[in-house]
Every structure is written in C-alpha cells, then in structure tokens.
Amino acid sequence: MGSARKEGHFGTDEGALRIHQAIARDLGTAILTGKHKPGDLFEGEIEAAERLGVSRTAYREAVRILIAKGMLESRPKAGTRVLPRARWNVLDPEMLAWMFAGEPDRAFIRDLFELRGVIEPAAAEFAARRRTDDQLAVMDTALGEMRRYGLSTPEGRAADQRFHHAILAAAHNDALAALASSVGAAVSWTTTFKHRKKLLPRDPLPDHQSVHKAIAARDTAAARDSMAELLRLALADMDIALSE
C-alpha cells in the first residue's frame, strides 16, 4: 500500500474517500486478490499505522469495516487474522466494487449470475402479479434512460440498476427487497465490467423491454421466462468480456 500519505485522501482516484475508507478498500482488495490469504496474521496496529503514515484511529476504523464484512477477525493477544472466504459477506455492495475494480474471479461471476437466476425470475413473476402503476412507470422511465444513454455510460448503468431494483420492489416481498442493494450492485458492476474495453455487439435493451412488457401485461409466466432469458444472455455477454 505504499509509503506515508497525507491523511484525508489516501491515494484514491476519486479523491473523495475518507482515510479509513480508503485504507479499508486497499486492505480489502489485497485480501480479495490473495495478497493476504485466509489465516494470515496482520501486523500490529501501531506498526501498520506507522508504515502507512496514518493515525492509529484511522487504521483501527478501517479494520472494523473489514471485520463487519466478515473478512477479518481481531482478538486480544491473538491479533487480527484473515477469515476464510466462506465467512465473507461477498454480496456487500462495497465488496463487489472492490472485486470488480480489478479482474474478478470467473467462478464468482458465475455464482452471481446463478444467484440472480434464482432471485430475479421469481421477483419478475411476483411483480407481474403485484406491481402498481407507479412502479411500472419507474420501470418505463428507467428503460427510456437506458435507451437514451446506453449501458456503456454511467447514466445508462444507473438506469439499468433502477430497472432491476423496481422489479424487486414491485414483488412486494420484504425478504426480496432486502436483497435489492446487493442485486443492484451486482447488476451495476457486471455491466461496467462487460463494457470495460469496448461495446458489446449485442444490445440488451430488447431483453429488458420484454420483461417490462410481460410485467405490464400481468403475464406471470412470461415475466419469469423473459427475465431468465435476459440473465442467460447477460451471462453469455460476460463470457465474451472475460475472453477478451
């Protein structure tokens, strides 16, 4: 993580992260990329803070962030260790951002799509049965912005995220709604990754329009099937991006 740096901004491209958040990002990324492996013991708080040129408080807060995400465990006299991957909150939106900042693990990308394949077709089916006109309007607006901006832009990806979020909300299921931030982050980062080098040859907007049409018509079977097909094609696009 380099030499001492001035507190306030910790070598971040955005120039806006608080110091402890930037430290957590760098440590978390190092864990995700295998630089720090499960079972590894971190150096002491005093040594780490001095090496990084930050306060002990900032370093301590960064470690607490990673403890909350299940990546680290800190015990008196035993020190701070990296926990097994099975303990990590891999659906944490911030952790997803760290994963996709570099070259994400192919197996984990497939895991994400398999999870979405379980959740989103069912949510689309429920949405077709339970959606309100206002929720349908949110989906329609999101589609319009996706069409206007395209998914290669931040605005288009944000609209894509809102579209999927609206479907989860329209399912009127609190347990599904609780997954909205994680699913939304997965949508955003996988789409960003797919467009990192060049535009993909296939336009995914018609897939989203098919889902919207089925939900608008309250056709539950078509809503489920069209969402499943959207995800199947999205995974195929991801395979293309990974092979580049």
C-alpha positions in Angstrom: 0.0 0.0 0.0 3.0 2.2 -0.3 4.7 4.9 1.8 3.3 7.5 4.1 0.5 9.6 2.7 -1.3 12.7 3.9 -4.5 11.9 5.8 -7.8 13.0 4.2 -7.2 11.3 0.8 -5.4 8.0 0.7 -4.2 7.7 -2.9 -7.7 7.4 -4.3 -8.6 8.1 -7.9 -11.8 9.6 -6.8 -10.1 11.9 -4.4 -13.1 11.8 -2.1 -12.7 8.7 0.2 -12.2 9.3 3.8 -8.9 8.0 5.0 -10.3 4.9 6.9 -12.5 4.0 3.9 -9.5 4.2 1.6 -7.4 2.0 3.9 -10.3 -0.5 4.1 -10.5 -0.6 0.3 -6.8 -1.2 -0.1 -6.7 -3.9 2.6 -9.9 -5.5 1.3 -8.7 -5.5 -2.3 -5.4 -7.1 -1.1 -7.4 -9.9 0.6 -9.7 -10.4 -2.4 -6.7 -10.7 -4.7 -4.9 -13.2 -2.5 -2.1 -11.0 -1.3 -3.4 -11.7 2.2 -4.7 -15.2 2.5 -7.2 -16.8 5.0 -5.4 -17.4 8.2 -2.7 -14.8 7.6 -1.9 -12.6 10.6 -1.9 -8.9 10.1 0.9 -6.7 11.5 0.1 -4.8 14.7 -1.9 -1.6 14.7 1.0 0.6 15.7 3.3 -0.9 13.1 0.7 -0.7 10.3 -0.3 2.9 11.1 3.3 4.0 11.1 4.1 2.2 7.8 1.1 3.8 6.1 1.6 7.2 7.6 -1.9 7.4 9.1 -3.3 7.6 12.6 -4.0 4.5 14.7 -7.6 5.6 14.8 -7.9 5.7 11.0 -6.3 2.2 10.7 -8.5 0.9 13.5 -11.6 2.1 11.8 -10.6 0.5 8.6 -10.1 -2.8 10.3 -13.5 -2.5 11.8 -15.0 -2.1 8.4 -13.4 -5.3 7.3 -14.5 -7.1 10.4 -18.1 -6.1 9.7 -17.8 -7.5 6.2 -16.6 -10.9 7.7 -13.1 -10.6 6.1 -11.1 -10.1 9.3 -11.3 -11.3 12.9 -9.5 -9.4 15.7 -8.9 -11.0 19.2 -7.0 -9.7 22.2 -3.5 -11.1 22.3 -4.2 -13.2 19.2 -4.1 -10.3 16.7 -6.0 -9.7 13.5 -6.4 -12.6 11.0 -8.0 -13.0 7.6 -11.1 -15.2 7.9 -12.0 -18.0 5.4 -13.8 -16.8 2.3 -17.0 -18.6 3.5 -17.2 -16.0 6.2 -17.0 -13.0 3.9 -20.1 -11.0 3.1 -19.5 -11.3 -0.7 -22.8 -9.6 -1.5 -21.8 -6.5 0.3 -22.1 -3.7 -2.4 -18.8 -2.2 -1.4 -17.0 -5.5 -1.6 -18.5 -6.1 -5.0 -17.0 -2.8 -6.1 -13.6 -3.9 -4.8 -13.9 -7.2 -6.7 -14.7 -5.6 -10.0 -12.0 -2.9 -9.7 -9.6 -5.5 -10.9 -10.1 -8.8 -12.8 -12.9 -10.5 -10.9 -12.8 -14.3 -10.3 -14.6 -16.1 -13.1 -16.2 -18.6 -10.7 -17.6 -15.8 -8.6 -19.1 -14.0 -11.6 -20.9 -17.3 -12.4 -22.0 -17.5 -8.8 -23.5 -14.0 -9.0 -25.4 -14.9 -12.2 -26.7 -18.1 -10.6 -27.9 -16.2 -7.6 -29.6 -13.7 -9.8 -31.1 -16.6 -11.8 -32.7 -17.8 -8.6 -34.0 -14.4 -7.4 -34.9 -12.2 -10.3 -37.1 -14.5 -12.4 -39.2 -15.2 -9.3 -39.2 -11.4 -8.5 -40.4 -10.7 -12.0 -43.2 -13.2 -11.7 -44.3 -11.6 -8.4 -44.0 -8.2 -9.9 -46.3 -9.1 -12.8 -48.9 -10.2 -10.2 -48.5 -7.4 -7.7 -47.0 -4.3 -9.3 -48.6 -0.9 -9.1 -49.0 1.6 -11.9 -46.4 3.8 -10.2 -43.9 1.0 -10.1 -44.5 0.2 -13.7 -43.9 3.9 -14.5 -40.5 3.7 -12.7 -39.5 0.7 -14.9 -40.7 2.6 -18.0 -38.6 5.7 -17.1 -35.6 3.5 -16.5 -35.9 1.9 -19.9 -36.2 5.3 -21.5 -32.9 6.4 -19.9 -31.2 3.1 -20.8 -32.3 3.7 -24.4 -31.1 7.3 -24.3 -27.7 6.9 -22.7 -26.7 3.3 -23.4 -25.3 0.8 -21.0 -21.7 1.9 -21.7 -22.3 5.1 -19.8 -22.7 5.6 -16.0 -26.1 7.1 -16.6 -27.3 4.1 -18.6 -26.0 1.7 -16.0 -27.7 3.6 -13.2 -30.9 3.3 -15.1 -30.4 -0.4 -15.6 -29.9 -0.7 -11.8 -33.1 1.2 -11.1 -35.0 -1.1 -13.5 -33.9 -4.2 -11.7 -34.5 -2.5 -8.3 -38.0 -1.5 -9.3 -38.8 -5.1 -10.2 -37.7 -6.3 -6.7 -39.7 -3.5 -5.1 -42.8 -4.5 -7.2 -42.6 -8.0 -5.9 -43.9 -6.6 -2.6 -41.8 -9.1 -0.7 -39.8 -7.7 2.2 -37.2 -10.6 2.1 -36.6 -9.9 -1.6 -36.5 -6.2 -1.1 -33.7 -6.7 1.5 -31.6 -8.1 -1.4 -32.1 -5.1 -3.6 -28.9 -3.3 -2.8 -26.8 -6.4 -3.4 -28.6 -7.4 -6.6 -28.4 -3.8 -7.8 -24.6 -3.7 -7.1 -24.2 -6.9 -9.0 -26.1 -5.5 -12.0 -24.1 -2.3 -12.0 -20.6 -3.9 -11.6 -21.1 -6.8 -14.0 -22.4 -4.4 -16.6 -19.5 -2.0 -16.1 -17.0 -4.9 -16.4 -18.6 -6.1 -19.6 -18.1 -2.7 -21.2 -14.6 -2.0 -19.8 -12.8 -2.4 -23.1 -15.3 -2.0 -25.9 -19.0 -2.0 -26.7 -20.5 -5.5 -26.9 -22.0 -6.4 -30.3 -25.5 -7.2 -28.8 -27.9 -4.6 -27.5 -29.5 -5.9 -24.2 -32.3 -3.3 -24.2 -34.8 -5.5 -26.0 -34.3 -8.2 -23.3 -35.3 -5.6 -20.7 -38.2 -4.4 -22.8 -39.6 -8.0 -22.9 -39.5 -8.2 -19.2 -41.3 -4.9 -18.9 -43.9 -5.8 -21.4 -44.7 -9.1 -19.5 -44.9 -7.3 -16.2 -47.2 -4.6 -17.7 -49.5 -7.3 -19.1 -49.5 -9.1 -15.7 -48.3 -12.2 -17.6 -46.6 -14.0 -14.8 -45.2 -16.9 -16.8 -43.8 -14.6 -19.5 -42.3 -12.3 -16.9 -40.4 -15.2 -15.3 -39.3 -16.6 -18.6 -38.2 -13.3 -20.1 -36.1 -12.5 -17.0 -34.5 -15.9 -17.1 -33.6 -15.3 -20.8 -32.3 -11.8 -20.0 -29.9 -13.3 -17.4 -28.9 -16.2 -19.7 -27.9 -13.7 -22.4 -26.2 -11.4 -19.9 -24.0 -14.3 -18.7 -23.1 -15.1 -22.3 -22.1 -11.5 -22.8 -19.9 -11.7 -19.7 -18.2 -14.8 -21.0 -17.3 -12.8 -24.1 -15.9 -10.0 -22.0 -13.9 -12.4 -19.9 -12.4 -14.0 -23.0 -11.1 -10.6 -24.4 
